[in-house]
Amino acid sequence: SSPLKWEASGFVLCWSRPLCPRSMQLATDVEKGGTYTPQAAAPGGHVPPPGQGKPPSGVPGNTSQNSEMGITRLTTKEEVWMHMVFTETQYKGVSAMLAVGVAAPGAVTIFLWLQLENLAVSQQAGPSITGIVTLISAFSAYELECSWDNAFLKNPNDGMWYVKDSGPPMADAKRYVDWVLTVPLLLIELIMVIDVPQGEKHSLMARLGIAAVLMICAGYPGELLDDNVKMRWLWFSVSMVPFLYIMFSLIIELGDATDRQPEEVRYWLVAARILTVISWLTYPGIYLGKCLGLQGPLAVCFEQMGYTMADILAKACFGMLIWLIARRQSEYADEMALIANQTKAAAAAAGALLNVTTTTLAP
């Protein structure tokens, strides 16, 4: 039979060896120093749960049963999570990516705050906010990494990683808390470094900040609906309305403001806007994975690794661009101040020379 099969009403894609409904009991047995002996498989490779269709020990009690087919129907996101089995590559791949998600924004945070004194006072606000964004991102990735590492137990018999039957599952909600805080700040810092006219700045910050919060809040309910593709599509469509408005503002409204900037910083401003658009477009692409039928451990790995990489691009890499823009604007301001001082000194010297000449020529 195929190494992959549909389990529990057809929406959880899991490995057929060993059975997903046994994963929690297996994890408990291994924790206690025992071993796992799979039951004899029924025709088709399916091992029915013990007790004539009742959940095996450790499975949450609020599952609905299909006694005729002898399978357990998973009804909540937590139950779906608890019945997954991960390979060594899947487990370590996500763990490594989350570690990079901690290190990259953490290093950028330290760099930005150490470099603040080298920027003009008028240019320090943007990198300061960026440092806060990357700090929140690093802390969120650290929490997710700890949650991921503590959620699994390796079975020495087959080398697979099973979700423990004690403690909370992977805390995906922490990522959305991160986004609610950092996404509006990302837009605000971009507006600040582009130096939008004062009359438009506060209005644009408020509109984009509110749109960002609405986008994230609308996307989260769909994230909880792994077993309801239609509702997931609905919440995706709702969240795309503010998302498209933000994309329009980044491309059109901020594009006009960028064209008014000095040539010395215009290139980096365009690069920051392009990076923002590209990195933000990856989020709905990852979100659509489950909408298009991706399920089980593969979907979890795709989401965790994809979202972490997108966060690195949207926050750590974007933060370095913000610092470069602030640095160039500081240098440009210093050059303009130097030219102004030289012009003022030349004018003063010319005035003094004129006074001397007038005095000399006077009768």
C-alpha positions as CSV (number, residue, x, y, z in Angstrom):
1,S,0.0,0.0,0.0
2,S,1.0,3.6,-0.4
3,P,3.1,5.1,2.5
4,L,0.6,7.9,2.7
5,K,-3.1,7.4,3.4
6,W,-6.1,9.4,4.3
7,E,-7.1,8.9,8.0
8,A,-10.2,9.9,10.0
9,S,-12.8,11.2,7.5
10,G,-10.3,12.0,4.8
11,F,-8.7,15.3,5.9
12,V,-5.7,14.2,7.9
13,L,-2.8,13.0,5.8
14,C,-0.4,10.9,7.9
15,W,2.1,8.1,7.7
16,S,0.6,4.7,7.7
17,R,3.4,3.3,9.8
18,P,2.7,3.3,12.7
19,L,-0.9,4.4,12.9
20,C,-1.6,8.0,13.8
21,P,-4.4,7.2,16.3
22,R,-1.8,5.2,18.3
23,S,0.7,8.0,18.4
24,M,-0.2,9.4,21.8
25,Q,-0.3,6.0,23.5
26,L,3.0,5.2,21.9
27,A,4.6,8.4,23.2
28,T,3.4,7.5,26.7
29,D,4.8,4.0,26.4
30,V,8.2,5.2,25.2
31,E,8.3,7.8,28.0
32,K,7.7,5.0,30.5
33,G,10.5,3.0,29.0
34,G,8.2,0.6,27.2
35,T,8.0,-0.5,23.6
36,Y,5.3,-0.3,21.0
37,T,3.9,-3.4,19.4
38,P,1.4,-2.5,16.5
39,Q,-1.8,-4.5,16.2
40,A,-2.5,-6.7,13.3
41,A,-3.6,-4.7,10.3
42,A,-7.1,-5.1,8.9
43,P,-7.5,-5.4,5.1
44,G,-6.3,-2.2,3.4
45,G,-3.5,-1.5,6.0
46,H,-5.8,0.1,8.6
47,V,-5.5,-0.8,12.3
48,P,-8.8,-0.1,14.1
49,P,-8.5,1.7,17.4
50,P,-8.8,-0.7,20.3
51,G,-12.1,-1.2,22.1
52,Q,-14.3,-1.6,19.1
53,G,-14.0,1.9,17.8
54,K,-13.4,3.7,21.1
55,P,-10.4,6.1,21.2
56,P,-7.1,4.5,22.4
57,S,-5.8,5.6,25.8
58,G,-4.7,9.2,25.8
59,V,-6.8,10.3,22.9
60,P,-9.0,13.3,23.8
61,G,-12.5,12.2,24.9
62,N,-14.5,14.6,22.8
63,T,-14.0,12.6,19.5
64,S,-17.0,11.4,17.6
65,Q,-16.9,7.7,16.5
66,N,-17.8,6.0,13.3
67,S,-18.4,2.5,14.7
68,E,-19.3,1.0,11.3
69,M,-15.9,1.9,9.8
70,G,-14.0,1.4,13.0
71,I,-12.2,4.8,12.8
72,T,-11.9,7.9,15.0
73,R,-13.2,11.1,13.5
74,L,-11.0,14.1,14.5
75,T,-13.1,17.2,15.3
76,T,-10.8,19.9,16.6
77,K,-7.4,21.3,15.6
78,E,-5.9,19.9,18.8
79,E,-7.1,16.4,18.0
80,V,-5.7,16.6,14.4
81,W,-2.4,17.8,15.8
82,M,-2.2,15.0,18.4
83,H,-2.6,12.3,15.8
84,M,0.4,13.4,13.6
85,V,3.6,11.5,13.2
86,F,6.8,13.3,11.9
87,T,9.9,11.9,10.3
88,E,13.4,12.9,11.5
89,T,13.9,15.2,8.6
90,Q,10.5,17.0,9.1
91,Y,11.1,17.5,12.8
92,K,14.7,18.7,12.6
93,G,14.0,20.8,9.5
94,V,11.3,22.8,11.3
95,S,13.5,23.0,14.5
96,A,16.5,24.3,12.5
97,M,14.4,26.9,10.6
98,L,12.9,28.2,13.9
99,A,16.4,28.5,15.3
100,V,17.4,30.7,12.3
101,G,14.2,32.7,13.0
102,V,15.5,33.4,16.4
103,A,19.1,34.2,15.4
104,A,18.5,36.5,12.4
105,P,16.1,39.1,13.9
106,G,18.0,38.9,17.2
107,A,21.3,39.8,15.5
108,V,19.6,42.6,13.6
109,T,18.1,44.0,16.8
110,I,21.5,44.3,18.5
111,F,23.1,45.8,15.3
112,L,20.3,48.4,14.9
113,W,20.4,49.6,18.5
114,L,24.2,49.8,18.5
115,Q,24.2,51.9,15.3
116,L,21.6,54.5,16.4
117,E,24.2,57.0,17.6
118,N,25.8,57.0,14.1
119,L,22.5,58.3,12.6
120,A,21.2,61.8,12.5
121,V,18.7,62.4,15.3
122,S,15.9,63.0,12.8
123,Q,16.6,59.5,11.3
124,Q,16.7,57.5,14.5
125,A,12.9,56.8,14.9
126,G,12.7,54.3,12.0
127,P,15.6,52.1,13.0
128,S,14.4,52.3,16.6
129,I,11.0,50.9,15.7
130,T,12.6,48.3,13.5
131,G,14.7,47.1,16.5
132,I,11.4,46.6,18.4
133,V,9.9,44.7,15.6
134,T,12.9,42.3,15.2
135,L,13.1,41.9,19.0
136,I,9.4,40.8,19.1
137,S,10.0,38.5,16.1
138,A,13.1,36.9,17.7
139,F,11.2,36.3,21.0
140,S,8.2,34.9,19.2
141,A,10.4,32.5,17.2
142,Y,12.1,31.4,20.4
143,E,8.7,30.6,22.0
144,L,7.7,28.7,18.9
145,E,10.9,26.7,18.9
146,C,10.5,25.8,22.5
147,S,6.9,24.8,21.9
148,W,7.9,22.7,18.9
149,D,10.8,20.9,20.7
150,N,8.7,20.2,23.8
151,A,5.8,18.8,21.8
152,F,7.5,15.7,20.5
153,L,9.0,12.5,21.7
154,K,11.1,10.2,19.4
155,N,10.4,6.5,19.3
156,P,13.7,4.6,19.3
157,N,12.1,1.6,17.6
158,D,11.3,3.3,14.2
159,G,13.0,6.8,14.5
160,M,9.7,8.6,14.1
161,W,8.7,11.7,16.2
162,Y,5.3,11.5,18.0
163,V,3.3,14.2,19.7
164,K,3.3,13.8,23.4
165,D,0.0,13.2,25.2
166,S,0.9,15.7,27.9
167,G,1.2,19.4,27.7
168,P,-0.1,21.8,25.1
169,P,0.3,21.3,21.3
170,M,2.4,23.6,19.1
171,A,1.3,27.2,20.0
172,D,0.5,28.6,16.6
173,A,-1.4,31.5,18.2
174,K,1.9,33.1,19.3
175,R,2.7,33.7,15.7
176,Y,-0.5,35.7,15.2
177,V,0.1,37.7,18.4
178,D,3.5,38.5,16.9
179,W,2.0,39.7,13.6
180,V,-0.7,41.8,15.3
181,L,2.1,43.8,17.0
182,T,4.8,43.8,14.3
183,V,3.0,44.2,11.0
184,P,1.5,47.7,11.8
185,L,4.9,48.7,13.1
186,L,6.6,47.5,9.8
187,L,4.3,49.8,7.8
188,I,4.8,52.7,10.2
189,E,8.6,52.5,10.0
190,L,8.5,52.4,6.2
191,I,6.3,55.5,6.1
192,M,8.7,57.2,8.5
193,V,11.9,56.6,6.4
194,I,10.2,57.5,3.2
195,D,9.5,60.9,4.8
196,V,5.9,61.3,3.7
197,P,4.6,64.9,3.9
198,Q,3.5,65.7,7.4
199,G,-0.1,66.3,6.3
200,E,-0.4,62.8,4.9
201,K,1.8,60.9,7.3
202,H,-0.5,60.4,10.3
203,S,-3.5,59.6,8.1
204,L,-1.6,57.0,6.1
205,M,-0.1,55.4,9.3
206,A,-3.6,55.1,10.8
207,R,-5.2,53.6,7.7
208,L,-2.5,51.1,7.0
209,G,-2.1,50.1,10.7
210,I,-5.9,49.4,11.0
211,A,-5.9,47.5,7.7
212,A,-3.0,45.3,8.9
213,V,-4.8,44.4,12.2
214,L,-8.0,43.6,10.3
215,M,-6.1,41.4,7.9
216,I,-4.4,39.4,10.6
217,C,-7.6,39.1,12.8
218,A,-9.6,37.9,9.7
219,G,-7.0,35.3,8.8
220,Y,-6.7,33.7,12.2
221,P,-10.2,32.0,12.4
222,G,-9.4,30.3,9.1
223,E,-6.1,29.0,10.5
224,L,-8.1,27.1,13.1
225,L,-10.3,25.4,10.5
226,D,-8.1,22.6,9.1
227,D,-11.2,20.4,8.5
228,N,-13.4,23.0,6.9
229,V,-11.9,24.1,3.6
230,K,-15.0,26.2,2.6
231,M,-14.8,28.3,5.8
232,R,-11.0,28.6,5.4
233,W,-11.5,29.9,1.9
234,L,-14.1,32.4,3.3
235,W,-11.8,33.8,5.9
236,F,-8.9,33.9,3.4
237,S,-11.1,36.0,1.1
238,V,-12.1,38.4,4.0
239,S,-8.4,38.9,5.0
240,M,-7.4,39.5,1.4
241,V,-9.5,42.7,1.3
242,P,-7.3,44.7,3.7
243,F,-4.3,42.9,2.3
244,L,-4.9,44.2,-1.2
245,Y,-5.5,47.7,0.1
246,I,-2.1,47.6,1.8
247,M,-0.5,46.3,-1.4
248,F,-2.2,49.2,-3.3
249,S,-0.8,51.7,-0.8
250,L,2.7,50.3,-1.0
251,I,2.8,50.3,-4.8
252,I,0.9,53.4,-5.6
253,E,0.7,55.9,-2.7
254,L,4.1,55.3,-1.3
255,G,5.4,55.1,-4.9
256,D,4.5,58.7,-5.4
257,A,6.2,59.7,-2.2
258,T,9.3,57.7,-3.1
259,D,9.6,59.7,-6.4
260,R,9.9,62.9,-4.4
261,Q,12.9,61.7,-2.4
262,P,16.5,62.6,-3.1
263,E,18.2,60.4,-5.7
264,E,20.8,59.3,-3.1
265,V,18.1,57.4,-1.2
266,R,15.5,56.6,-3.8
267,Y,17.1,53.3,-4.9
268,W,17.0,51.9,-1.3
269,L,13.5,53.1,-0.8
270,V,12.4,51.3,-3.9
271,A,14.2,48.2,-2.8
272,A,12.5,48.3,0.6
273,R,9.0,48.6,-1.0
274,I,9.8,45.7,-3.4
275,L,11.1,43.5,-0.6
276,T,7.9,44.3,1.4
277,V,5.6,43.4,-1.4
278,I,7.5,40.1,-2.3
279,S,7.8,39.0,1.3
280,W,4.2,39.8,2.1
281,L,2.9,37.9,-0.9
282,T,4.5,34.7,0.5
283,Y,2.1,34.7,3.5
284,P,-1.2,34.2,1.5
285,G,0.6,31.6,-0.6
286,I,1.5,29.6,2.5
287,Y,-2.0,30.1,3.9
288,L,-3.5,28.6,0.8
289,G,-1.6,25.3,1.2
290,K,-4.3,23.8,3.4
291,C,-7.0,25.3,1.2
292,L,-5.6,23.4,-1.7
293,G,-5.6,20.1,0.1
294,L,-2.2,20.0,1.8
295,Q,-2.7,18.2,5.2
296,G,-0.9,16.4,8.0
297,P,2.8,16.7,8.9
298,L,3.7,17.9,5.4
299,A,1.3,20.9,5.8
300,V,2.6,21.6,9.3
301,C,6.2,21.7,8.1
302,F,5.3,23.8,5.0
303,E,3.6,26.3,7.3
304,Q,6.2,26.5,10.0
305,M,9.2,26.7,7.7
306,G,7.4,29.0,5.2
307,Y,6.1,31.5,7.7
308,T,9.5,31.6,9.5
309,M,11.4,32.3,6.3
310,A,8.8,35.0,5.3
311,D,9.3,36.6,8.8
312,I,13.1,36.7,8.3
313,L,12.6,38.4,4.9
314,A,9.9,40.8,6.1
315,K,11.6,41.8,9.4
316,A,15.3,41.0,9.6
317,C,16.2,41.7,5.9
318,F,13.7,44.6,5.8
319,G,15.2,46.0,9.0
320,M,18.7,46.1,7.5
321,L,17.2,48.0,4.5
322,I,15.6,50.5,6.9
323,W,19.0,51.1,8.5
324,L,20.7,51.6,5.1
325,I,18.0,54.1,4.2
326,A,18.4,56.0,7.5
327,R,22.1,55.9,7.0
328,R,22.0,57.4,3.5
329,Q,19.5,60.0,4.6
330,S,21.8,61.0,7.5
331,E,24.7,61.3,5.1
332,Y,22.6,63.3,2.7
333,A,21.5,65.6,5.5
334,D,25.1,66.0,6.6
335,E,26.1,66.8,3.0
336,M,23.3,69.4,2.7
337,A,24.3,70.9,6.0
338,L,27.9,71.1,4.9
339,I,26.9,72.8,1.7
340,A,24.7,75.2,3.5
341,N,27.5,76.1,6.0
342,Q,30.0,76.5,3.1
343,T,27.5,78.7,1.3
344,K,26.9,80.8,4.4
345,A,30.7,81.1,5.0
346,A,31.3,82.1,1.4
347,A,28.5,84.7,1.6
348,A,29.9,86.1,4.9
349,A,33.4,86.2,3.3
350,A,32.0,88.0,0.2
351,G,30.2,90.5,2.4
352,A,33.3,91.2,4.4
353,L,35.4,91.6,1.2
354,L,32.7,94.0,-0.1
355,N,32.9,96.0,3.1
356,V,36.7,96.2,2.9
357,T,36.6,97.2,-0.8
358,T,33.9,99.9,-0.1
359,T,36.0,101.3,2.8
360,T,39.1,101.4,0.7
361,L,37.5,103.1,-2.2
362,A,35.7,105.6,0.0
363,P,37.1,109.2,-0.3
